[in-house]
Amino acid sequence: MLKNKDKRFTIHEIKFITNNIDKMAVEEIAQLLGRSEQGVRKKIERMGIKLSKLERNKPYKWTKIDIETLKRHYQSYSDKMLVEKFFPHLTVPIIRHKRKEIGLMNQIGRPKKQVSEQYDFQTHQ
C-alpha cells in the first residue's frame, strides 16, 4: 500500500485510530491506513493519547504459580522455549526481565544434558 507522505490525517483516519488504538498495534494501524508507523505514532501523541497508559501496555502481573514455574524451569529451557512451553501470552524480553529481576542469572539457553549415572568417570565409559 502506498504511504501517504506529507498528507494530513483525515477525519476518518483519526476516528479509525481512536476506535482501534486499544485493539490494534500501531504498526497494524499504520499498515491499514497506508501510513508510516512513525507518522501514526506522532499523530497519536498529538491527539493526546499515551500509549504507555493503554491497558494492553500495562506491566504483566506475575502470579506465584508463574514465578514458581519460571524458577523450576529456567535452567532447562531457553527464554524462548519458556515462552513457547509455559508462557505463550508473554514475550521473551518479559521473561528475561523477570528472570533477572528475581536473580535467576544462570539461564543457559538450551536444555541441560543429564549426566548418566552409568558413566564411569575413571574409564570414561
N, C-alpha and C positions, 0 to 999 in steps of 0.2 A: 504494500500500500504506500502511496506517495506521502511524504511528510509535508505538513502544512507549515512551511517555513515563513517567518515574518507575517503571519496571519493572526489576527485577533481571534480569541475564542468566541464562538457563537453562543447564544443563549441555550441552544440545545446541547452543546458540548458541556457548558457549565452545569446544566441540570443533570446530564449524564454522570459527570464527575461526582456531584453531590449525592445522587441516588445510588452510586456504586462504590464509593470510596470505602465503605465498611465491608463490602463483599469481595472486592477485587484488588489485586496488587496494582500498584502504579504502572508497572511495566505492561500489564494486560490492558489497562485503560488506555495507555498511550498507543498501543498497537491498534485497538479498536477505533480510536479517534484519528489514527494516521498521523500522530504527532510523536515527537521525541519524548523519552521518559523524563529528561531534564526539563523540557518545556512544561510538561504536565505537573511535575513537582513544583516548579516555580509558580504556576497558576494556583495550585493547591495552597501554597504558602500565602500568596496574595489574597486568597479567599479567606484566610484566617483559620484554616484547618491545620491542626497539629497532628501529623501522622503518628508521632510518639504517644499521643493521648488516645488513639483508637483502641478499642477493646482487643482487636487482633494483635496489637503490638505490645500488649502488657506482658510483663515477665511471667514465665510459667511458674506455677506454684507446685513445688515438689512435695509429694506425699512421703510419708515414712516408708511405704512399700517401694516407691520409686528409688529412694536413696538406698534402701537395703538391696534392691535388685542391682543397682549400679555397683555397690560395694562388693557384692557377691561375684559379679561377672567382669569387672573392668580389666582384670589381668588375663582373662581368657579370650576376650574379644576386642577388636579394634573399636574405636568410637563409631565408625561407620556400621560395623556389624551390630553394635549395641542398638543403634537406631533401627536397623532392619529387623532385628530379632525381638527386641523388648520395648522400644520407644518409637514406633512409626509416626507418632504425632509430633515428634521433636526433630531438631536438626543436629548435625554433627557439632557445630560450634556451641550449641546449648549444652550438649553432653560434655564436651571438652571443658567448658567453663565450669560446670557444676563439679566435675571430677576434680579439677584443680582447686576449686573453692573449698572442697572438703578434704583436701590433702591426699587424693589418690593420684600420685605422680608417677607410679611405676607402670603405666599403661604401655603395653608392648606393641600393639598394632596388629597382632596376629595370634591365633590360638597357641597356647603353651604346649610344648611337647611333653608328654608324660614320660618320666624315666621308668623303664621297665624294671620290675622287681627281680626279673630273672637275669638281668645283665650282670655279668661277673666283671667288676672293675679291675681286678688283678690280671685276668687273662684277656680282657677286652672282648669277651664273648657273651 
